[in-house]
Amino acid sequence: MKNIAVIAMLAMGLMLHAQVNKNVTKESTTTTVTVNNGTGTPKKVVKTQNTEAIQNIELQDANSNKLNKDVKQTPVEVNSSTTVSGDGIPTYYETNGQRYIFVPDRNGYKVSSSTNVNDFGVMRKTSNGQYIYHSKDKTAIGYIDANGNFVVESYDDKSDGVTVETYTKVRQ
């Protein structure tokens, strides 16, 4: 008896889940630009803009016995994301008088100091658009703010709080 009840609940759940219809439109625009800044090796910059529009499909008279039913207008949810990737084109940031170089790689960025060319740390992008920043002495969460600066938030054991360190983007 218990098995029959479980099977009936699963069947009803699957039937209800199958009734949700959505109209999904995906569009991707890719722009490729080759930049030659006089160094002899041109750099390729690729900008990809992805747009996804999701709209639930609902009928105007869902309970009527009419064969062909009209579709009711519902709000459209639009999600847009833009990704700019370069051919190893570095971005320069500065904090406390020290300059850092952020070089894009396949999984995020490699961070190095301008005085020490060896890797200082790495940044890996997370699913919510933030970065996990990992260096020799700390692991923290970082994000790029509206001004293009890189902000690192880390936990401090001594003060039992969050410390915020801002890497200011160097305009060239």
N, C-alpha and C positions, 0 to 999 in steps of 0.2 A: 504494500500500500504506500509505503514511504517512497519507493522508487517511482511509482506512477506519479505521485505529486511532484517530485523533482523533475521528471521528464516533462510534465505539463508546464511547469514554471519556465523551464528552458525554452520550450517551444513558443510560449507566449512572448517571452523576451525577444526571441529572434524575429518573430512576426512584427512586433512593434518597432524594432530597430530597422527593419527593412522598409518601413513606410516613410522614412525621412528621405525626401528627394531634394537634391541641390543642383543648381546650375552653376558650374565652376568654369571660369574662363581664365586661362593662364597666358601671359604674354611676356616675352623676354626680348630685350633690345640690347645688342652688344655693339659698342663703338670701340674701334681699335685705332690708336694714334701712335705714330712713330716720332719720337722726339730726338733731334740731334742737337745737343747743346755745345758742340764744338770740341768735344773730347775725343772724337774719332769713332766712338762706338755708339750707334743709335740705340736708344732704349724704347721698348714697346710698352705702352700703357693701354690696358684693356679695362673699359668701364662696362659693366653689365647691370642693367636695370630690369628687375623682375617685378611684375605686377600680377596679382591674383585677385579676381573678383568672385565672391561667393554670394549666391542669392538662393534663399529657400523657395521652393516651388509650392504654392498653395492655390487651391481652387476656390472660385467665388462661391458657388453653391455646392459644397462638398456632399451635403446630405440629400440632394435631389436625385431623382431617378433618370435624369437627362443623360443621354449617351455621350455627347460631346460637350465638355464643360469648359468654361472660360477660366484663364489663369488670372489670379489676383496679383496686383503689383505689390511686391515686398521690398524692404530696404536691402541695399547691396552693401556688403562688407568688403572693402578694398584694402588689401595688404600690399605694401610696396617696399622693396629693399634694393639698395644700390651697393654694388661691390666694385671697388677700384683696385686693380692689381697691376703692379709694375714689374718690369724685368729686373728685379733686384734694385730698384731705385730707393735709396735710403731717405729717411726722414730724420731730421735733427731735432732733438729736444734738449732743454737745459734746466738744471735744478741746482741750487746752491753754488752757482758759478762753474759747475761741471757740465760738460757737453756730452750727450749720449747719442748714439747712432742706432736707429731702428731700421733694420734691413728685413724686408718681407721674405718669408720662405713659404714652403708649401702648407704648413700648419699654423702659421701666425707670423711672428716676428722674432728675430734674434737681436738682442740688445747688447751693444758693446760701448765701452767708454772711448772717447776720442784719444785718450792717452794710452789705453790698453786695447789693442786691436782684437785680442782674444775675446771670446764670448763672455759677456758680463752676466747675461741671463737670457731667458726665453719667455715669450708670451704666446699663449695658446688660446684661441677664440672658443668661447663656450656657446651653447645653444641659445642663450638669451642676449647675445651681443656683447657681453663683457669678456674680459681676458683674465686668464690665470697667469700671474706674473711670478716666475720662479728664478731666483738667483742663488748664489752661494749661501747667503745669510738669511734669506726670508722667502716665504711663499705668500702671495697676497692676491687680492682681486683688484683689477684695474679696468678702467673704461676711458673712452675718449669723449670729452665734454663738447658742448656746442661751439667752443672757440677753437677746437682742434688740439687742446692740451690733453696729455695723458695723466689721469688721476689714479693713484694707487692707494688703496685702503687696506691697512693691515692691523692685526690685533697686537697690542702691546701688553705683555705679561706684567710689567712693573706698574703701569697705571690702570690696568684692567679696563682698557678702553680701546677705541679705534683711532689710529693715527692716519692722517691724510697727507700724502706727499704729491705735489703737483709738478709734473714735468712740462715746462712751457715750450710750445712749438716755436722753433727758430724760423722766422720768415726770411726767405732768401730772395 
